[in-house]
């Protein structure tokens, strides 16, 4: 899946609600695991949304310990979906014990709603405990639920891991906390995200728009949402129309920001890393560069402080021009008389 343009590019937004403190956290990590035997390293994406219940202690502990426990398991390096699912389940059980230990040490019991998605090598593992959820936008905007609702993280006796296979045309995944989904329907959220992505091609702006939409709909608490791209060409609506310039350029722009690995630039520039379906017709790619339409710039991030200030220099110039014009016209009138 690493040769797909924009694969695993993500954006997250946490918006403070009516509560006095922020008890909701997000975690997004995209890396290559070089410990895999016989491989250079699979591109792995870990994404989590943790919403607090009665306080922020449980959600903060989940963010600090869950991924570190997952990486420490032997199953994390497994090439099979069952092995990765077993490692994720072990990490969730260990993080649950960390939450209980935090209760004993701090003397308070703060619950947590957790929603976690793990992606590697065309596989998606998802687990949800509480009111959070994760949905996927497949080809042609088809909405699919990746998780099921259940007891909170601190109340669950066991954790169910859902496993799915990715398709080339899958577009993006949305993870949201329990407050986010309380007032926003998954179908509406996917439709809003899909239309905005195709118009602006700005993942961060889409996450902001979804968070504001949920808040305006009456979400009671803090809001957290994460969007993960699976295929930029399909999500932006450029894969079929040929409006995308070169998959290599998009791939370099998106993946290098996530990986921060300069040694991957040579691989991204090589034609072998491009999708075979795209490289089958190089002439169409050259012609498509001339037909690329200008993408409208996404509006500012919902700033309330934006005030239109007049251009003082332009006002002064126009005033001087009008003064000169009036002087010239008066001179012409005196000469005529």
N, C-alpha and C positions, 0 to 999 in steps of 0.2 A: 504493500500500500504506500510505501515511501515515494514511489514515482508519481503519485497523484498530486497535481498542483494544489497548494494550499492545505494539504492534509494536516490536521490537528492544529491549525491556527485557531486561537481561542481568545475570548474576551469575557471578563467578569465585572459585575457591578453589585455593590452592596449599598443599599439606600436606607437611611435611618427613618423609622416610622414613628408611631406615636409613643413608643417606649422611651424612657429616659436614657437608657444605655443601649449600645449596640451589642447584641448577643448572637449575631449571625456572622459566619465566616465562610470564606471560599478558599479552595486550594486547587491550583492548576500547575502541573509539572509535565513537561514533555522532554524526554531524554532518550539517549541510546544506551542500551545495556550491553557493555562489551564483555560481560562475564559468560555470555551464552557460548557454549563450546561449539567450535566448527563454523561460527558465523562472526561477521564483523560487528554485530550488534543490531538488535531489532529496535525500531522506533516505538517507544512506549509512551502512552499518554495516561496520566492519572488525574482525575478530576473529582472533586468533592465539594458538597455544599452541606454545611452544618448549621442548623437552626437551634437556638437555645430554648429551653422551657423553664420558666421561673428564674432564669438567670443565665449568665454566660460561662459558668465554670465548665459544664459538660461539653459544650461546643468548642471551647478553646482547647480543652484536653484532647478532643478528637483530632483537631487540626495539628496539634503538636506530635501526636504519637501514632496515628493510624498508618500513614505512609511509611514511616521508618520501620514499623513492625512488618509491613508487607515486604519491603525490600530485604529485610533480614531473613525471611523464610526461604527454605530451599526450593519450594514450588514456584517462587517468583521467576526463576530461570527456566521453567518448564516450557517446552514447545507445544504442549497440548493444552486445550482449553480446560480440561478437568483438573490438571495440575495447577494452573493459575487460579481457578475457582477455589480449590482447596487452600491455596496460600492466602487468598483474599478473605476467606471465611476464618482462617486462623488469626489473621491480623485484626479482624473485627472483634472476635472474642477477646483477644488480648487488649484492644483499646477499650472494650467494655470494662474489663478489670481495672484499667487505669482510671476510668471515670469513677468507679466505686472507691478506689484508693484516694482520689481527690476529694470525694465526699467526706471520708473519714478524717483527712488531714485538715480540711477547711471548715468542717462542721456544718456544711450546707449541702442540700441535695438538689442540684440543677440538672434537669433532664436534657436530652438532645435528640433532635430529628436529623438523621444522616441520610444522604443520598450520594452514592459513589459509583463512578463509571471508570473502567479500565479498558484501554484499547491497545491491541498489539497484533500485528500480522493479520489484519482482516478479521479479527475477532473482537467482540464487545462483551464485556462482563459488567453486569450492573447489579447493585444491591441497594435496597432502600429499607430504612427502619423509621417509621413515623409517617408524617404527612407530606414529606417531600416526594419528588418524582423526577423522572427523566424520560423525554420523548425524542423520537427520531423522525426526521423528515426524509422520506425515501423518494424514489423517482416520481416525478409529476406531482409532488406535494402530498403524497400519501403519508398519513400520520400513524406512527406506531408507538405504543407504550413499551418502554424498556423495563419498568419496575412496577411493583404492586405495593399498595399501601398496607401498613401493618403496625404492630406495636413500636413504640419509640425505642431508640438504641438502648436506653437504660432499663427498659422493661422486657426486651426480647429475650427468649430462652435460646434461640438459634437464629441464624441468618440464612436467608434464601438467596442464592446467587443465580441470576438469569444469564444465559449465554446465547449470543446471536452471531451470525455471520454477516459481514458487510458486503455490499454490492458496489460495483464501480459507480453507479448512478446515485447512491445515497448522498444526501446534501449536507445535513448538519444535525447536531444533537443539542437539545436544550435541557439544562439541569436547573431546577428551581427549589427553593425551600418551601416549607409548608405554608407560610404566609403568602408567598408569591402565587401558588396554585389555588389558594382559597377563593380568589375572586377572578381568576383568569382561566378560561377553558383551554385545554391543550390544543384543540383544533384551531381556535382563534389565535393562540400564541404562535403556532407554526405558520399560519397564513400571514400574520403580521410580519413575522421575521423574514419569511420568504420574499414577500413583496418589497420590503425595505432593503434587503440584501441585493435584489436585482436592480433596484433604483440607484442606491448609493454605493454598494460594494464596500461597506464600512462595518466591520463586525462589532466594534466598540459602540458605535451609534445604535446598532440594532439592540444590543443588550441594554443600553440606557433607555431606549424607547419602550421595551418590554417592561422594565422596572417601573417607569412612570405610568404606563397603562394599568399595571396591577395596583399601583398606589391610588390612582384616580378612581379605579373601580371599587375601592374601599378596603384594601388589604389592611388588616388590623395591626400588624407588627412590622418589624424590620424585614426588608426584602433583599434577597440574594438570588442572582441568576447568572448562569454561565452558558455561553454558546460556543460550540466546538465545530469547526468546519471539517467536513469529510472529503469534499471535492469542491474546490473553488469554482471550477468551470461550470458545474451543474448548479451550484448555489447561486452564482451570479447570473445564470441564464445565458452563458456564452459558449457552452460546450457544443450545442447543436447548431447555433447560428454562425459560428466561426468568427465571432467578434473578438475572441481572446487572442492576444498577440502571439505569444509563444509560451507554451507550458513551462519551459525552462526558466523564463524570466519570472513568472508568477511563483514557481516553486522555490527559486532562490530567494525571492523577497520574503515569502512566508516562513519557510523552514529555517532559514538562517537566524531569523529573529527568535525562533523558539529554541533552536539548538545552541546558538552562540558558538558554533564550531567553524572556524575559518578553513579547516582542512577538508570540509565537505564541498567547497566551492568547485573543485575540479570534477567531482562526481556529478554535481548538478549541471555543469556545463556540457557534459558528455551526452551524446544522443542516446546512449544505451539506457540512461535513466528516464527517458521520456516514455510515456505510454505507447504501446505498439499501435493502438487504434488511432492515435493522433499522428504518429510519425509515418503512417502509411501513405500520406499524401502531403509531401513537403511543399508542393507548389501552392496548395490551398492556404497553407500557413503564410507564405510570402504575400499572397494577394490579400489575405485577411488583414494584414497590418495597415493597408491603405483604407480599409473600410471600418476601422475602429471608431466608434462614436465617443464623444466626450461624455464622461460620467459626471453627473451633477454632484457637487460637493455637499457632504452631509452638513446639516445645520449645526450651530454651536450646541454644546452639550447642555441644553435646557437651562441656560444661565438667566437668572432673574435680574442681574446687574447690567445687562446689555442696554445701553442708551445710545441712541443715534446722535452723535456729535457733529455739528456742522464743520465743514472744511473752512477754517478761518483764512488760510492763504488764498483759496479760491475766491472767497468773498471779497477780500481786499483787492485782488486782481480785477474782478468784475467791476468794483466800485471805481477804480482808477480808469478803466476803459470807458465807462459811462461818462466820467468827468471830462476826459479828453474829447469824447465825441460831442459833448455839449459845448465845449469851448470852440471846437472847429465849426460847429454849426452857427454859433453866434458871430464868429469872424466872417463867415460867408454871407451872413445877412447884412452885416455892416458894409461890406464891400458893394453889395448889390444896391444898397441905398445911396 
